[in-house]
Amino acid sequence: MTRFKTVMLPALVVGVLTLALLGAGCGGSSGSSSGTAGGGGGSGSSALGSDYAVSKAGNVTITMWWLGDQEVPGIQAWMKKIIADYQTLHPNVTVKQVVQSTANWTQTQSIACKGQSGPDLWYNWSGTWSLEQAWGGCTVPNQAVLSTADIGHVPNVSETEWQGKSWDYPLYRFVYPLVFNKKLFTQAGLDPSNPPTTWTAFIAACKKLQAAGIQPIELGLKDGFGGEILGSATFQKQVFSNYNDLIKMTPNGDFTGQLWKSWIEKAAELKPYVNNDVNSLNFGDGLAKFQAGKAAMVFGTPGVQQTIIAMDKAGASVGVMKPPVFGTAAYADSLVNTGNGFQVTRWSAHPEVAGNFMAFMHEPKNLDSLYAMTGIFPADDRWSGSHVTSETDKEMLGWLAQKNVNYPANYYPTDLDVNGNFVVFQGLLGGDMTVDQAAQTYQSVIEKWRKLHSSDLQNYTSWAAGN
């Protein structure tokens, strides 16, 4: 199934939404897969990941496809250093990297998988993004190329657990707080050191900002991204205590039931406090207006740390807060995060070397330099965050330490996102859609999806059964 990613907005750091269209490249091993987990080559040794003896692999070249700075500004410079260090440590290995385009990334993966030819490892997002590659026979599980210890240090592997194994090895985490302008809070008589934590207090704060002549929330929904981010990171997670229940909704859930409608009712309450031109602005445009000081709050996106850095450098004082709580489920009071990383392809002739390279990226000194060079949070418990000086980063890391709650959109089909979240939020906040109409939109989308994707439906059923 062809899919496209919708949430990664790295250029928001400068308030401009761009997806660099870089030429697709090929390379690495090809056509040599035996069809077994672990690829067609390798020594068959039980020592995997960081324990693998790379020297005995002989002179090899592994190729990596990924998205580079399109996902995390500054990470290409980090990767260049990592590759150089790895090749110095293992002179028998050459690592070739190819930066692909975000715009057609899943199509590029699909073509490679059909031909069983392409890179030895590739980048992927968590949840269904990675599992669809597993379901399609494109990748091997982490357990085929990494040691138990390697996997155990990365909690976000839980986002891709299926059939007793995990299928993506996250390198870093995206987080989704609300970001607010402290000066505008003070101007409206709000205490910036105590931002609202409950939904009732949040709506009251919006009213107070509005009464002071300040735009409470700036948002752009024209391109749809905002609908996904709001729906997934702020609202949907609040009605779940585990995502097994969410996975089960894809094969047989009722999206017109009160559970799903309860968060839609809260989302509809935002309408008086978002900008009137919400459907005329792209998500990046809305963030740019917030960065320019024209609104008090914005919903955070991937790359939010760099947005804060840019605003601090410009002299603006900003804070972060968790999405205000209205739900009573276990996930309601939390900061959502998702871990994104790498998978080893099924056709790789050198899966053990690829696994060792993935493990090398996770060495503590490399995780330290990842944060230092990009501001992104590493997805590994060996990174303590002890060198973090940013107050907003400290706050967010504290929330993540309390509760690891992942991104709900990773647990249902993209159709429910693009034709559900995108459309519903445009209708609720920029149109005249009612709560009942919004719920029916989701139900209609999932019913159509179920009829067209019987094999995927079976995969969701087995995924739910194993969690």
The 8 nearest C-alpha neighbors of each residue, nearest first, counted from 0:
[[1, 2, 109, 131, 452, 106, 455, 135],
 [2, 0, 106, 105, 3, 109, 108, 103],
 [3, 1, 105, 0, 4, 413, 106, 128],
 [2, 4, 105, 5, 103, 1, 104, 102],
 [3, 5, 6, 2, 7, 101, 105, 102],
 [6, 4, 7, 224, 3, 227, 223, 417],
 [5, 7, 224, 8, 4, 228, 227, 301],
 [6, 8, 301, 70, 5, 9, 4, 300],
 [7, 9, 10, 11, 6, 301, 16, 70],
 [10, 8, 70, 11, 302, 69, 71, 7],
 [11, 9, 12, 16, 15, 8, 17, 13],
 [12, 10, 14, 13, 15, 9, 283, 16],
 [13, 11, 306, 10, 305, 14, 9, 309],
 [14, 12, 11, 15, 10, 306, 287, 309],
 [13, 15, 287, 11, 12, 283, 286, 284],
 [14, 16, 11, 283, 10, 13, 17, 284],
 [17, 15, 283, 10, 11, 8, 14, 18],
 [18, 16, 10, 19, 15, 8, 9, 11],
 [17, 19, 20, 69, 101, 102, 16, 100],
 [20, 18, 21, 17, 69, 100, 101, 102],
 [19, 21, 100, 18, 22, 102, 101, 99],
 [20, 22, 100, 99, 19, 23, 98, 101],
 [21, 23, 24, 99, 20, 100, 98, 97],
 [24, 22, 99, 21, 100, 25, 98, 107],
 [25, 23, 97, 22, 26, 99, 98, 64],
 [26, 24, 117, 23, 118, 27, 97, 64],
 [25, 27, 117, 118, 62, 28, 24, 29],
 [28, 26, 62, 118, 61, 117, 119, 29],
 [27, 29, 347, 348, 117, 118, 119, 26],
 [30, 28, 116, 31, 117, 27, 346, 115],
 [29, 31, 116, 32, 115, 346, 28, 114],
 [32, 30, 29, 39, 346, 348, 33, 28],
 [33, 31, 346, 39, 38, 34, 30, 347],
 [32, 34, 39, 35, 38, 31, 346, 40],
 [35, 33, 32, 38, 36, 345, 39, 346],
 [36, 34, 33, 38, 37, 39, 345, 32],
 [37, 35, 139, 38, 345, 143, 34, 140],
 [36, 38, 143, 350, 35, 139, 345, 144],
 [39, 37, 345, 346, 32, 347, 36, 40],
 [38, 40, 32, 33, 348, 31, 346, 347],
 [41, 39, 348, 349, 38, 42, 350, 347],
 [42, 40, 349, 43, 351, 350, 348, 39],
 [41, 43, 44, 40, 56, 351, 55, 45],
 [42, 44, 41, 45, 40, 37, 351, 46],
 [45, 43, 46, 42, 47, 41, 51, 351],
 [44, 46, 47, 43, 51, 146, 42, 50],
 [47, 45, 51, 50, 44, 48, 146, 52],
 [48, 46, 51, 145, 146, 50, 144, 45],
 [47, 49, 145, 355, 354, 146, 50, 51],
 [48, 50, 355, 358, 51, 47, 359, 146],
 [51, 49, 47, 46, 48, 52, 146, 355],
 [50, 52, 47, 46, 48, 49, 53, 355],
 [53, 51, 54, 55, 50, 46, 56, 47],
 [52, 54, 55, 56, 51, 352, 89, 355],
 [55, 53, 56, 52, 57, 91, 89, 58],
 [54, 56, 57, 53, 52, 42, 58, 51],
 [55, 57, 54, 53, 58, 59, 41, 352],
 [58, 56, 55, 59, 54, 91, 53, 92],
 [57, 59, 91, 92, 56, 60, 93, 90],
 [60, 58, 92, 57, 91, 93, 61, 56],
 [59, 61, 93, 92, 94, 62, 27, 58],
 [62, 60, 94, 27, 119, 95, 93, 59],
 [61, 63, 27, 95, 118, 119, 96, 94],
 [62, 64, 96, 120, 121, 118, 119, 95],
 [65, 63, 121, 97, 98, 96, 118, 122],
 [64, 66, 122, 98, 121, 67, 99, 63],
 [67, 65, 98, 99, 69, 70, 101, 100],
 [68, 66, 75, 69, 70, 65, 98, 74],
 [67, 69, 72, 71, 70, 74, 73, 75],
 [70, 68, 67, 9, 66, 71, 18, 19],
 [69, 71, 68, 9, 67, 7, 66, 72],
 [70, 72, 68, 74, 9, 69, 73, 67],
 [73, 71, 68, 74, 9, 373, 69, 70],
 [74, 72, 373, 75, 76, 68, 71, 372],
 [73, 75, 77, 76, 68, 72, 71, 67],
 [74, 76, 78, 77, 67, 73, 68, 79],
 [77, 75, 79, 74, 78, 73, 80, 372],
 [78, 76, 74, 80, 75, 79, 81, 369],
 [77, 79, 81, 75, 80, 76, 82, 74],
 [80, 78, 76, 82, 77, 81, 75, 83],
 [79, 81, 83, 77, 78, 82, 84, 76],
 [82, 80, 78, 84, 83, 79, 85, 77],
 [81, 83, 85, 79, 84, 80, 78, 86],
 [82, 84, 80, 86, 81, 85, 87, 79],
 [85, 83, 87, 81, 82, 86, 80, 88],
 [84, 86, 82, 88, 87, 83, 89, 81],
 [85, 87, 89, 90, 83, 88, 84, 92],
 [88, 86, 84, 85, 89, 90, 83, 82],
 [87, 89, 85, 86, 90, 84, 83, 91],
 [88, 90, 86, 91, 87, 92, 85, 54],
 [91, 89, 86, 92, 87, 88, 93, 85],
 [90, 92, 58, 89, 57, 59, 54, 93],
 [93, 91, 59, 90, 60, 89, 58, 86],
 [92, 94, 60, 86, 61, 59, 95, 91],
 [95, 93, 61, 62, 60, 92, 82, 96],
 [94, 96, 62, 63, 61, 93, 97, 60],
 [95, 97, 63, 62, 64, 94, 98, 65],
 [96, 98, 64, 24, 99, 63, 65, 95],
 [99, 97, 66, 65, 64, 67, 96, 100],
 [98, 100, 23, 66, 21, 65, 97, 22],
 [101, 99, 20, 21, 102, 104, 103, 66],
 [100, 102, 104, 103, 66, 99, 18, 69],
 [101, 103, 100, 104, 18, 20, 3, 4],
 [104, 102, 106, 101, 105, 100, 107, 3],
 [103, 105, 101, 107, 106, 100, 102, 108],
 [106, 104, 108, 107, 2, 103, 3, 109],
 [105, 107, 109, 103, 108, 104, 1, 110],
 [108, 106, 104, 110, 105, 109, 103, 111],
 [107, 109, 105, 111, 106, 110, 112, 104],
 [108, 110, 106, 112, 107, 111, 105, 113],
 [109, 111, 113, 107, 112, 108, 106, 114],
 [112, 110, 108, 114, 116, 109, 117, 113],
 [113, 111, 115, 109, 137, 114, 110, 108],
 [112, 114, 110, 115, 111, 109, 116, 137],
 [113, 115, 116, 111, 112, 110, 30, 117],
 [116, 114, 112, 113, 346, 111, 30, 29],
 [117, 115, 29, 114, 111, 30, 346, 112],
 [116, 118, 111, 26, 29, 25, 27, 28],
 [119, 117, 62, 27, 120, 63, 26, 64],
 [118, 120, 347, 62, 344, 61, 343, 63],
 [121, 119, 343, 63, 118, 342, 344, 353],
 [120, 122, 64, 63, 341, 342, 65, 123],
 [123, 121, 341, 65, 340, 342, 64, 120],
 [122, 124, 340, 341, 129, 339, 125, 121],
 [123, 125, 339, 128, 129, 340, 126, 122],
 [126, 124, 129, 339, 128, 158, 338, 159],
 [125, 127, 409, 159, 158, 128, 129, 410],
 [126, 128, 130, 129, 409, 131, 410, 125],
 [127, 129, 126, 124, 125, 130, 131, 123],
 [130, 128, 127, 132, 125, 131, 126, 123],
 [129, 131, 127, 133, 132, 128, 134, 126],
 [130, 132, 134, 133, 129, 127, 128, 135],
 [131, 133, 135, 137, 130, 129, 134, 138],
 [132, 134, 130, 136, 138, 135, 131, 137],
 [135, 133, 131, 132, 136, 130, 458, 137],
 [136, 134, 132, 133, 137, 131, 112, 138],
 [135, 137, 133, 134, 138, 132, 345, 112],
 [136, 138, 132, 112, 345, 135, 133, 344],
 [139, 137, 344, 345, 133, 343, 136, 132],
 [138, 140, 345, 36, 343, 344, 37, 143],
 [141, 139, 166, 142, 143, 165, 164, 138],
 [142, 140, 143, 144, 166, 145, 165, 139],
 [141, 143, 140, 145, 144, 164, 146, 147],
 [144, 142, 141, 37, 140, 145, 139, 36],
 [143, 145, 354, 351, 47, 141, 142, 48],
 [146, 144, 48, 47, 142, 141, 354, 149],
 [147, 145, 47, 149, 48, 148, 150, 142],
 [146, 148, 150, 149, 151, 145, 142, 47],
 [149, 147, 151, 146, 150, 152, 145, 49],
 [150, 148, 146, 147, 151, 152, 145, 358],
 [149, 151, 147, 148, 152, 153, 146, 145],
 [150, 152, 148, 153, 149, 147, 154, 146],
 [151, 153, 380, 150, 379, 149, 154, 148],
 [152, 154, 379, 151, 155, 150, 378, 156],
 [155, 153, 156, 157, 152, 151, 379, 378],
 [156, 154, 157, 338, 153, 158, 169, 378],
 [157, 155, 158, 154, 159, 165, 153, 168],
 [156, 158, 155, 160, 159, 154, 165, 153],
 [159, 157, 126, 156, 155, 160, 125, 405],
 [160, 158, 165, 126, 157, 166, 156, 161],
 [161, 159, 165, 157, 164, 158, 163, 166],
 [160, 162, 163, 164, 462, 165, 159, 465],
 [163, 161, 164, 465, 160, 462, 461, 165],
 [162, 164, 161, 160, 165, 465, 466, 140],
 [163, 165, 160, 161, 162, 140, 166, 142],
 [166, 164, 160, 159, 140, 141, 156, 167],
 [165, 167, 140, 159, 141, 129, 130, 160],
 [166, 168, 342, 341, 169, 165, 129, 159],
 [167, 169, 340, 341, 156, 342, 170, 141],
 [340, 170, 168, 339, 338, 171, 378, 167],
 [169, 171, 340, 378, 377, 339, 168, 338],
 [172, 170, 377, 378, 338, 376, 169, 339],
 [173, 171, 338, 337, 376, 378, 377, 336],
 [172, 174, 301, 336, 337, 338, 171, 175],
 [175, 173, 336, 335, 301, 176, 172, 337],
 [174, 176, 299, 300, 335, 232, 336, 334],
 [177, 175, 299, 321, 320, 319, 178, 334],
 [176, 178, 298, 299, 320, 319, 297, 321],
 [177, 179, 319, 297, 296, 318, 299, 176],
 [180, 178, 296, 318, 317, 295, 181, 319],
 [179, 181, 317, 295, 183, 182, 316, 184],
 [182, 180, 184, 191, 317, 183, 316, 179],
 [181, 183, 185, 184, 180, 186, 316, 315],
 [184, 182, 186, 185, 181, 180, 295, 187],
 [185, 183, 189, 181, 187, 186, 182, 191],
 [184, 186, 188, 189, 182, 187, 183, 190],
 [185, 187, 183, 184, 188, 182, 189, 211],
 [188, 186, 184, 208, 185, 211, 189, 183],
 [187, 189, 185, 186, 184, 190, 207, 208],
 [190, 188, 184, 185, 187, 191, 204, 186],
 [189, 191, 192, 193, 185, 194, 184, 188],
 [192, 190, 181, 193, 194, 184, 189, 185],
 [191, 193, 190, 194, 181, 318, 189, 184],
 [192, 194, 191, 190, 195, 189, 196, 320],
 [195, 193, 191, 192, 196, 190, 320, 189],
 [196, 194, 201, 200, 197, 193, 323, 204],
 [195, 197, 323, 324, 194, 200, 198, 201],
 [198, 196, 324, 323, 200, 199, 195, 201],
 [197, 199, 201, 323, 325, 324, 200, 202],
 [198, 200, 202, 201, 197, 203, 325, 323],
 [199, 201, 203, 197, 195, 198, 202, 204],
 [200, 202, 198, 204, 195, 203, 199, 197],
 [201, 203, 205, 204, 199, 200, 198, 206],
 [204, 202, 200, 206, 201, 205, 199, 207],
 [205, 203, 207, 201, 202, 206, 200, 208],
 [206, 204, 202, 208, 215, 203, 207, 209],
 [207, 205, 209, 203, 204, 208, 210, 202],
 [206, 208, 204, 210, 209, 205, 203, 187],
 [209, 207, 211, 205, 213, 187, 210, 206],
 [208, 210, 206, 213, 212, 211, 207, 214],
 [211, 209, 207, 212, 208, 206, 213, 187],
 [212, 210, 208, 209, 187, 213, 207, 186],
 [211, 213, 209, 210, 208, 214, 187, 207],
 [214, 212, 209, 208, 211, 215, 294, 295],
 [213, 215, 294, 216, 209, 295, 212, 208],
 [216, 214, 295, 205, 208, 272, 294, 213],
 [217, 215, 296, 273, 297, 294, 214, 295],
 [218, 216, 285, 294, 297, 274, 273, 289],
 [217, 219, 285, 277, 282, 216, 273, 220],
 [218, 220, 282, 280, 281, 285, 277, 221],
 [219, 221, 223, 278, 225, 222, 281, 277],
 [222, 220, 278, 281, 280, 223, 279, 219],
 [223, 221, 281, 220, 224, 282, 219, 225],
 [222, 224, 421, 220, 226, 225, 221, 227],
 [225, 223, 227, 226, 222, 6, 5, 282],
 [226, 224, 228, 220, 227, 223, 282, 229],
 [227, 225, 421, 424, 420, 229, 224, 223],
 [226, 228, 230, 420, 224, 225, 229, 231],
 [227, 229, 225, 231, 232, 230, 226, 224],
 [230, 228, 233, 226, 227, 232, 231, 225],
 [229, 231, 234, 227, 228, 235, 226, 233],
 [230, 232, 407, 235, 228, 229, 408, 227],
 [231, 233, 228, 229, 335, 230, 175, 406],
 [234, 232, 229, 322, 231, 230, 235, 236],
 [233, 235, 230, 262, 237, 236, 231, 232],
 [236, 234, 231, 237, 230, 238, 262, 233],
 [235, 237, 238, 239, 234, 330, 407, 331],
 [331, 238, 236, 326, 235, 330, 234, 239],
 [237, 239, 328, 236, 326, 235, 331, 258],
 [240, 238, 328, 241, 236, 237, 330, 242],
 [239, 241, 329, 328, 330, 242, 238, 331],
 [242, 240, 239, 243, 244, 330, 245, 329],
 [243, 241, 245, 244, 246, 239, 240, 410],
 [242, 244, 246, 245, 241, 463, 466, 247],
 [243, 245, 242, 247, 246, 241, 248, 239],
 [244, 246, 242, 248, 243, 247, 410, 249],
 [247, 245, 243, 248, 244, 410, 463, 249],
 [248, 246, 244, 245, 249, 463, 250, 243],
 [252, 247, 249, 245, 251, 246, 250, 244],
 [248, 250, 247, 251, 246, 252, 411, 445],
 [251, 249, 248, 456, 247, 460, 252, 459],
 [250, 252, 248, 249, 247, 253, 460, 449],
 [248, 253, 251, 249, 254, 250, 247, 245],
 [254, 252, 255, 256, 442, 251, 248, 259],
 [255, 253, 442, 256, 259, 438, 441, 252],
 [254, 256, 438, 253, 439, 442, 260, 259],
 [257, 255, 254, 253, 258, 259, 260, 438],
 [256, 258, 260, 259, 261, 255, 254, 262],
 [257, 259, 261, 260, 256, 238, 262, 254],
 [260, 258, 261, 257, 254, 256, 262, 255],
 [259, 261, 257, 263, 262, 258, 438, 264],
 [262, 260, 264, 258, 259, 263, 257, 265],
 [261, 263, 265, 264, 260, 234, 259, 235],
 [264, 262, 266, 260, 265, 261, 434, 267],
 [263, 265, 267, 262, 261, 266, 434, 260],
 [266, 264, 262, 268, 267, 263, 261, 269],
 [267, 265, 263, 268, 264, 269, 262, 234],
 [266, 268, 264, 269, 265, 427, 270, 263],
 [267, 269, 265, 266, 270, 264, 271, 202],
 [270, 268, 267, 272, 266, 271, 273, 428],
 [269, 271, 428, 272, 268, 273, 267, 427],
 [272, 270, 269, 273, 268, 274, 428, 275],
 [273, 271, 270, 269, 215, 216, 205, 274],
 [274, 272, 216, 270, 217, 271, 275, 218],
 [273, 275, 276, 277, 217, 218, 272, 216],
 [276, 274, 277, 273, 429, 278, 271, 428],
 [277, 275, 279, 278, 274, 280, 429, 219],
 [276, 278, 219, 279, 275, 274, 280, 220],
 [279, 277, 221, 220, 276, 280, 429, 219],
 [278, 280, 276, 277, 221, 281, 219, 220],
 [281, 279, 219, 221, 278, 277, 284, 220],
 [280, 282, 219, 221, 222, 284, 283, 220],
 [281, 283, 219, 285, 284, 225, 220, 224],
 [282, 284, 16, 286, 285, 281, 15, 14],
 [285, 283, 287, 281, 282, 286, 280, 288],
 [286, 284, 218, 219, 288, 282, 287, 283],
 [285, 287, 289, 283, 288, 284, 14, 290],
 [286, 288, 14, 290, 284, 285, 289, 283],
 [289, 287, 291, 285, 290, 286, 293, 284],
 [288, 290, 286, 294, 292, 291, 293, 287],
 [289, 291, 287, 288, 292, 286, 310, 14],
 [290, 292, 288, 289, 293, 287, 294, 286],
 [291, 293, 289, 290, 294, 288, 295, 180],
 [294, 292, 289, 288, 291, 214, 295, 290],
 [295, 293, 214, 289, 292, 215, 217, 216],
 [294, 296, 215, 180, 179, 183, 216, 214],
 [297, 295, 179, 216, 178, 294, 215, 180],
 [296, 298, 178, 216, 217, 177, 299, 179],
 [297, 299, 177, 178, 176, 300, 296, 229],
 [300, 298, 175, 176, 177, 303, 178, 297],
 [299, 301, 303, 175, 302, 298, 174, 8],
 [300, 302, 173, 303, 7, 8, 174, 9],
 [301, 303, 304, 305, 9, 300, 306, 71],
 [302, 304, 306, 305, 300, 301, 299, 307],
 [305, 303, 307, 306, 302, 374, 308, 375],
 [304, 306, 308, 307, 303, 12, 302, 309],
 [305, 307, 12, 303, 309, 304, 308, 310],
 [306, 308, 310, 304, 305, 309, 311, 303],
 [307, 309, 305, 311, 306, 310, 312, 304],
 [308, 310, 306, 312, 307, 311, 305, 313],
 [311, 309, 313, 307, 315, 312, 308, 306],
 [310, 312, 308, 314, 315, 313, 309, 316],
 [313, 311, 309, 310, 314, 308, 315, 307],
 [312, 314, 310, 311, 315, 309, 308, 316],
 [315, 313, 311, 312, 310, 316, 309, 317],
 [316, 314, 311, 310, 313, 317, 312, 180],
 [317, 315, 181, 311, 180, 314, 182, 318],
 [318, 316, 180, 181, 179, 315, 178, 307],
 [317, 319, 179, 178, 391, 181, 180, 320],
 [320, 318, 178, 177, 176, 179, 391, 321],
 [321, 319, 177, 176, 322, 178, 194, 318],
 [320, 322, 176, 334, 323, 177, 333, 319],
 [321, 323, 233, 177, 324, 320, 176, 334],
 [324, 322, 197, 196, 198, 321, 201, 195],
 [323, 325, 197, 198, 332, 326, 331, 196],
 [324, 326, 198, 197, 323, 327, 331, 237],
 [327, 325, 237, 331, 328, 324, 238, 332],
 [326, 328, 331, 329, 325, 238, 237, 324],
 [329, 327, 240, 239, 238, 331, 330, 326],
 [328, 330, 240, 331, 327, 239, 332, 237],
 [329, 331, 240, 237, 328, 332, 239, 236],
 [237, 332, 330, 326, 328, 329, 333, 324],
 [333, 331, 324, 330, 329, 334, 237, 321],
 [334, 332, 331, 330, 335, 321, 402, 404],
 [333, 335, 321, 398, 176, 399, 336, 175],
 [334, 336, 404, 405, 232, 175, 406, 174],
 [337, 335, 174, 405, 173, 406, 172, 404],
 [336, 338, 405, 172, 173, 406, 339, 174],
 [337, 339, 172, 169, 155, 171, 378, 125],
 [340, 338, 169, 124, 125, 171, 170, 123],
 [169, 339, 341, 170, 168, 122, 123, 167],
 [342, 340, 122, 168, 121, 167, 123, 169],
 [341, 343, 167, 120, 121, 344, 122, 168],
 [344, 342, 120, 138, 119, 139, 350, 121],
 [343, 345, 138, 119, 120, 346, 347, 137],
 [344, 346, 138, 38, 139, 137, 347, 37],
 [345, 347, 32, 38, 344, 115, 31, 348],
 [346, 348, 119, 38, 349, 344, 350, 345],
 [347, 349, 40, 39, 38, 28, 350, 31],
 [348, 350, 347, 352, 41, 40, 351, 353],
 [351, 349, 353, 352, 347, 37, 354, 38],
 [352, 350, 354, 353, 144, 349, 355, 47],
 [351, 353, 355, 354, 350, 349, 356, 53],
 [354, 352, 350, 356, 351, 355, 357, 349],
 [355, 353, 144, 48, 351, 357, 352, 356],
 [354, 356, 48, 352, 358, 49, 357, 353],
 [357, 355, 359, 353, 358, 354, 352, 360],
 [358, 356, 354, 360, 359, 355, 353, 361],
 [357, 359, 355, 361, 356, 49, 360, 48],
 [360, 358, 356, 361, 362, 357, 355, 49],
 [359, 361, 357, 358, 362, 365, 356, 81],
 [362, 360, 358, 359, 366, 363, 365, 357],
 [361, 363, 365, 359, 364, 360, 366, 358],
 [364, 362, 366, 365, 382, 381, 361, 367],
 [365, 363, 367, 366, 362, 368, 361, 369],
 [366, 364, 368, 367, 362, 363, 360, 369],
 [365, 367, 369, 363, 368, 364, 361, 377],
 [368, 366, 364, 365, 369, 370, 363, 371],
 [367, 369, 371, 365, 370, 366, 372, 364],
 [370, 368, 366, 372, 367, 371, 373, 365],
 [369, 371, 374, 375, 373, 368, 367, 372],
 [372, 370, 368, 369, 373, 374, 367, 375],
 [371, 373, 369, 370, 368, 374, 73, 77],
 [372, 374, 73, 370, 375, 371, 369, 74],
 [375, 373, 370, 371, 304, 372, 305, 376],
 [376, 374, 370, 373, 377, 171, 172, 304],
 [375, 377, 172, 171, 370, 378, 374, 173],
 [378, 376, 171, 379, 170, 172, 366, 375],
 [379, 377, 171, 170, 172, 153, 169, 338],
 [378, 380, 153, 381, 152, 377, 382, 154],
 [381, 379, 382, 152, 153, 383, 378, 154],
 [382, 380, 379, 383, 363, 152, 362, 361],
 [383, 381, 380, 384, 379, 363, 366, 377],
 [382, 384, 385, 381, 380, 386, 379, 363],
 [383, 385, 387, 386, 382, 396, 393, 367],
 [384, 386, 383, 387, 382, 388, 393, 367],
 [387, 385, 384, 388, 383, 367, 371, 389],
 [388, 386, 384, 385, 389, 393, 392, 390],
 [387, 389, 390, 386, 393, 392, 385, 391],
 [390, 388, 392, 391, 387, 393, 394, 308],
 [391, 389, 393, 392, 388, 394, 387, 318],
 [390, 392, 394, 393, 389, 319, 395, 318],
 [393, 391, 395, 389, 394, 390, 396, 387],
 [394, 392, 390, 396, 391, 395, 397, 389],
 [395, 393, 391, 397, 392, 396, 390, 398],
 [394, 396, 392, 398, 397, 393, 399, 391],
 [397, 395, 399, 393, 398, 394, 392, 400],
 [396, 398, 394, 400, 395, 399, 393, 401],
 [397, 399, 395, 401, 400, 396, 334, 394],
 [398, 400, 396, 402, 401, 397, 403, 395],
 [399, 401, 397, 398, 402, 396, 403, 395],
 [402, 400, 398, 399, 397, 403, 333, 396],
 [401, 403, 399, 400, 404, 333, 398, 334],
 [404, 402, 399, 405, 400, 401, 336, 335],
 [405, 403, 335, 402, 336, 330, 333, 334],
 [404, 406, 336, 337, 335, 407, 403, 158],
 [405, 407, 337, 408, 409, 335, 336, 231],
 [408, 406, 231, 409, 410, 236, 405, 235],
 [409, 407, 410, 406, 231, 411, 416, 227],
 [410, 408, 126, 407, 127, 406, 411, 125],
 [409, 411, 408, 407, 246, 126, 127, 245],
 [410, 412, 408, 409, 249, 246, 413, 415],
 [413, 411, 414, 415, 416, 410, 127, 249],
 [412, 414, 416, 415, 417, 411, 2, 408],
 [415, 413, 416, 417, 412, 418, 444, 419],
 [416, 414, 419, 413, 412, 418, 417, 444],
 [415, 417, 420, 413, 419, 414, 418, 227],
 [418, 416, 421, 414, 419, 415, 420, 413],
 [419, 417, 414, 415, 416, 422, 421, 420],
 [418, 420, 415, 416, 441, 422, 417, 421],
 [421, 419, 416, 226, 423, 227, 422, 417],
 [422, 420, 223, 226, 417, 419, 423, 424],
 [421, 423, 425, 419, 420, 424, 418, 426],
 [424, 422, 426, 420, 425, 437, 421, 419],
 [425, 423, 427, 226, 426, 422, 428, 421],
 [424, 426, 429, 422, 423, 428, 427, 220],
 [425, 427, 430, 432, 423, 424, 429, 428],
 [426, 428, 424, 432, 430, 425, 267, 429],
 [429, 427, 270, 425, 424, 426, 430, 267],
 [430, 428, 425, 426, 278, 277, 427, 275],
 [431, 429, 426, 427, 432, 428, 425, 278],
 [430, 432, 426, 427, 433, 429, 428, 425],
 [433, 431, 426, 427, 430, 436, 437, 434],
 [434, 432, 436, 435, 437, 431, 427, 426],
 [433, 435, 437, 436, 264, 263, 438, 432],
 [436, 434, 438, 437, 433, 439, 255, 260],
 [437, 435, 439, 433, 434, 438, 432, 440],
 [436, 438, 434, 440, 435, 439, 423, 433],
 [437, 439, 255, 435, 440, 441, 436, 254],
 [438, 440, 442, 436, 441, 437, 255, 443],
 [441, 439, 437, 443, 438, 442, 436, 444],
 [440, 442, 444, 419, 438, 439, 443, 254],
 [443, 441, 439, 254, 445, 440, 444, 446],
 [444, 442, 446, 440, 441, 445, 439, 447],
 [445, 443, 441, 447, 442, 446, 415, 448],
 [444, 446, 448, 442, 447, 443, 449, 441],
 [447, 445, 449, 443, 448, 444, 442, 450],
 [448, 446, 444, 450, 445, 449, 443, 451],
 [447, 449, 445, 451, 446, 450, 452, 444],
 [448, 450, 446, 452, 447, 451, 445, 453],
 [449, 451, 447, 448, 452, 446, 453, 445],
 [450, 452, 448, 449, 453, 447, 446, 454],
 [453, 451, 455, 449, 454, 450, 448, 456],
 [452, 454, 456, 455, 451, 449, 457, 450],
 [455, 453, 457, 456, 452, 458, 459, 451],
 [456, 454, 458, 452, 457, 453, 459, 134],
 [457, 455, 453, 459, 454, 458, 250, 452],
 [456, 458, 460, 454, 455, 459, 461, 453],
 [459, 457, 455, 461, 460, 456, 462, 454],
 [460, 458, 462, 456, 457, 461, 463, 455],
 [459, 461, 457, 463, 458, 462, 464, 456],
 [462, 460, 464, 458, 463, 459, 465, 457],
 [463, 461, 459, 465, 460, 464, 161, 458],
 [464, 462, 460, 461, 466, 465, 243, 246],
 [463, 465, 461, 462, 466, 460, 243, 459],
 [464, 466, 462, 463, 162, 461, 161, 163],
 [465, 463, 464, 243, 462, 161, 160, 242]]
